[in-house]
Amino acid sequence: MSQRTTLTPQMSQYAERFDDRGDIRWMPYLMYFHAAGHRSDVVNTDRLGFRISHGPDGRTASVGCPLPESPVRLLAGSSTAFGIGASTDADTLPSALWSKHAPSLPWLNFGGRSHNSTQELLLFILYRHLLPQVDEIVLFSGFNNLGLSRLPASVRGDSGAFFNCNDFYGQMEELRSRHRKASAGRGLFGGRRKEAAHPVDTDTQVPELAEQIGLASELTLRHLDSWRLVAQGMGAKLTFVLQPLATWVRETPAPQEKLIFEELDQISNFGEVYGDISSMSARETYSKELQAGCERMGVRYLDINPVVADAVGKDDWLFVDRIHFTDEGHDLVAGLLAKELGLS
């Protein structure tokens, strides 16, 4: 049996329906979102695909379920906000905030697995109409934009690359090819139609680290400014939190993390896939650019990586992989968020 299966048995249920190897639910506009109405011991979603949050006294809430009349708080972002790695819905960041560390108002889970900043913003815009008054929005994000900035410009486009984009563009090219074959033959004046030439993408070079950071910062801040405008109109406080990455928190992983990371690297080597962006120095440069942008637009900013680093011992097990938390990691980070942001 693998170390990952032994140490984190809940991850098999995420793999079944909630990661790239699972059943991807393709969606208009968003590209993809979680399975709707999913039920298991580990993860449960509502009729729209949002994960259910747990609060004190057995209360639960989600975007697609009946919502409390009181104001709510939102934890938005990608898969870490969604809670990949948690052994139950009650162990995610929104649940830990609502049930323990900042329980004065309900917390809703607005996380989208593998979403970039474009998708995070779209998810909120598409479902904002269902919400009661929103008191606070914590956008817990930042890594996916940086990781996707390594892809060629042809797939990044104007709004950033997204996960599974090669599948999408490959299928679209097959569709175009079928259409071209169907319309082949004589042109308007009887001449034989020439097949259109298709540009060959020669831009396969990974951008230099400085360019990756610049691309990710610009895109993140561009979309954050839209979050700011919407939050301002709703009367909600907005904070951007640069999410933790194992290699941004500490150079030497905990013993359990070391076993899991080594096993995962046999499948896909993290250092080879993400390169220099996983270094401490890259995080520092990225964080400074994000902080400067947040200060310009008046959005509260927190890089929680050094905060987590100061709060843990060398043997404290925080990560089930390099981006997602154990139950203890979720609880620790939720407590630090509440403390650093003054959440009641």
Solvent accessible surface area in square Angstrom, and as a share of the most:
residue,aa,sasa,rsa
1,M,196,0.88
2,S,46,0.30
3,Q,78,0.35
4,R,41,0.15
5,T,64,0.37
6,T,82,0.47
7,L,49,0.24
8,T,2,0.01
9,P,83,0.52
10,Q,24,0.11
11,M,14,0.06
12,S,73,0.47
13,Q,56,0.25
14,Y,2,0.01
15,A,25,0.19
16,E,107,0.48
17,R,79,0.29
18,F,1,0.00
19,D,34,0.18
20,D,75,0.39
21,R,164,0.60
22,G,16,0.15
23,D,90,0.46
24,I,42,0.21
25,R,71,0.26
26,W,125,0.44
27,M,35,0.16
28,P,95,0.60
29,Y,170,0.65
30,L,1,0.01
31,M,40,0.18
32,Y,0,0.00
33,F,5,0.02
34,H,4,0.02
35,A,4,0.03
36,A,45,0.35
37,G,40,0.38
38,H,22,0.10
39,R,148,0.54
40,S,33,0.21
41,D,127,0.66
42,V,10,0.06
43,V,0,0.00
44,N,29,0.15
45,T,0,0.00
46,D,1,0.01
47,R,155,0.56
48,L,27,0.13
49,G,0,0.00
50,F,1,0.00
51,R,1,0.00
52,I,25,0.12
53,S,0,0.00
54,H,57,0.26
55,G,8,0.08
56,P,36,0.22
57,D,139,0.72
58,G,68,0.65
59,R,119,0.43
60,T,73,0.42
61,A,3,0.02
62,S,0,0.00
63,V,3,0.02
64,G,7,0.07
65,C,48,0.29
66,P,131,0.83
67,L,42,0.21
68,P,41,0.26
69,E,172,0.77
70,S,48,0.31
71,P,40,0.25
72,V,0,0.00
73,R,16,0.06
74,L,0,0.00
75,L,0,0.00
76,A,2,0.02
77,G,1,0.01
78,S,3,0.02
79,S,13,0.08
80,T,2,0.01
81,A,0,0.00
82,F,0,0.00
83,G,0,0.00
84,I,9,0.05
85,G,0,0.00
86,A,0,0.00
87,S,35,0.23
88,T,51,0.30
89,D,7,0.04
90,A,47,0.37
91,D,44,0.23
92,T,1,0.00
93,L,0,0.00
94,P,0,0.00
95,S,0,0.00
96,A,9,0.07
97,L,0,0.00
98,W,5,0.02
99,S,48,0.31
100,K,125,0.53
101,H,49,0.22
102,A,0,0.00
103,P,60,0.38
104,S,67,0.43
105,L,34,0.17
106,P,8,0.05
107,W,0,0.00
108,L,0,0.00
109,N,1,0.01
110,F,3,0.01
111,G,1,0.01
112,G,0,0.00
113,R,17,0.06
114,S,16,0.10
115,H,0,0.00
116,N,4,0.02
117,S,9,0.06
118,T,28,0.16
119,Q,6,0.03
120,E,7,0.03
121,L,23,0.11
122,L,58,0.29
123,L,0,0.00
124,F,0,0.00
125,I,79,0.40
126,L,64,0.32
127,Y,31,0.12
128,R,101,0.37
129,H,129,0.57
130,L,58,0.29
131,L,22,0.11
132,P,35,0.22
133,Q,116,0.51
134,V,1,0.01
135,D,36,0.18
136,E,2,0.01
137,I,0,0.00
138,V,1,0.01
139,L,6,0.03
140,F,0,0.00
141,S,9,0.06
142,G,3,0.03
143,F,9,0.04
144,N,19,0.10
145,N,11,0.06
146,L,0,0.00
147,G,7,0.07
148,L,10,0.05
149,S,5,0.03
150,R,39,0.14
151,L,52,0.26
152,P,31,0.20
153,A,46,0.36
154,S,67,0.43
155,V,21,0.12
156,R,36,0.13
157,G,58,0.56
158,D,126,0.65
159,S,51,0.33
160,G,17,0.16
161,A,3,0.02
162,F,22,0.09
163,F,43,0.18
164,N,28,0.15
165,C,4,0.02
166,N,109,0.56
167,D,82,0.42
168,F,61,0.25
169,Y,82,0.31
170,G,36,0.34
171,Q,109,0.49
172,M,64,0.29
173,E,69,0.31
174,E,95,0.42
175,L,64,0.32
176,R,117,0.43
177,S,33,0.21
178,R,142,0.52
179,H,113,0.50
180,R,58,0.21
181,K,152,0.64
182,A,90,0.70
183,S,63,0.41
184,A,70,0.54
185,G,21,0.20
186,R,151,0.55
187,G,23,0.22
188,L,160,0.80
189,F,190,0.79
190,G,39,0.38
191,G,46,0.44
192,R,164,0.60
193,R,128,0.47
194,K,182,0.77
195,E,138,0.62
196,A,63,0.49
197,A,101,0.78
198,H,81,0.36
199,P,132,0.83
200,V,127,0.73
201,D,68,0.35
202,T,115,0.67
203,D,61,0.31
204,T,97,0.56
205,Q,145,0.64
206,V,75,0.43
207,P,17,0.11
208,E,138,0.62
209,L,50,0.25
210,A,82,0.63
211,E,88,0.40
212,Q,4,0.02
213,I,3,0.02
214,G,29,0.28
215,L,59,0.29
216,A,1,0.01
217,S,4,0.03
218,E,90,0.40
219,L,18,0.09
220,T,5,0.03
221,L,20,0.10
222,R,103,0.37
223,H,17,0.07
224,L,1,0.00
225,D,47,0.25
226,S,42,0.27
227,W,3,0.01
228,R,59,0.22
229,L,99,0.49
230,V,37,0.21
231,A,2,0.01
232,Q,122,0.54
233,G,72,0.70
234,M,48,0.22
235,G,62,0.60
236,A,12,0.09
237,K,109,0.46
238,L,20,0.10
239,T,0,0.00
240,F,2,0.01
241,V,0,0.00
242,L,0,0.00
243,Q,3,0.01
244,P,0,0.00
245,L,0,0.00
246,A,6,0.05
247,T,40,0.23
248,W,2,0.01
249,V,5,0.03
250,R,32,0.12
251,E,148,0.66
252,T,102,0.59
253,P,38,0.24
254,A,0,0.00
255,P,73,0.46
256,Q,56,0.25
257,E,1,0.00
258,K,104,0.44
259,L,77,0.38
260,I,0,0.00
261,F,11,0.05
262,E,86,0.38
263,E,43,0.19
264,L,32,0.16
265,D,33,0.17
266,Q,156,0.70
267,I,136,0.69
268,S,64,0.41
269,N,55,0.28
270,F,30,0.13
271,G,40,0.38
272,E,138,0.62
273,V,72,0.41
274,Y,36,0.14
275,G,25,0.24
276,D,91,0.47
277,I,0,0.00
278,S,16,0.10
279,S,42,0.27
280,M,51,0.23
281,S,70,0.45
282,A,1,0.01
283,R,25,0.09
284,E,81,0.36
285,T,63,0.37
286,Y,0,0.00
287,S,9,0.06
288,K,144,0.61
289,E,69,0.31
290,L,1,0.00
291,Q,80,0.35
292,A,41,0.32
293,G,0,0.00
294,C,0,0.00
295,E,117,0.52
296,R,185,0.67
297,M,41,0.18
298,G,69,0.66
299,V,12,0.07
300,R,98,0.36
301,Y,35,0.13
302,L,23,0.11
303,D,18,0.09
304,I,0,0.00
305,N,0,0.00
306,P,56,0.35
307,V,30,0.17
308,V,1,0.00
309,A,37,0.29
310,D,129,0.67
311,A,47,0.37
312,V,25,0.14
313,G,36,0.34
314,K,161,0.68
315,D,82,0.43
316,D,64,0.33
317,W,57,0.20
318,L,6,0.03
319,F,0,0.00
320,V,0,0.00
321,D,20,0.10
322,R,36,0.13
323,I,27,0.13
324,H,22,0.10
325,F,1,0.00
326,T,7,0.04
327,D,38,0.20
328,E,114,0.51
329,G,0,0.00
330,H,1,0.00
331,D,50,0.26
332,L,47,0.24
333,V,0,0.00
334,A,0,0.00
335,G,19,0.18
336,L,23,0.11
337,L,1,0.00
338,A,9,0.07
339,K,159,0.67
340,E,78,0.35
341,L,11,0.05
342,G,66,0.63
343,L,16,0.08
344,S,76,0.49
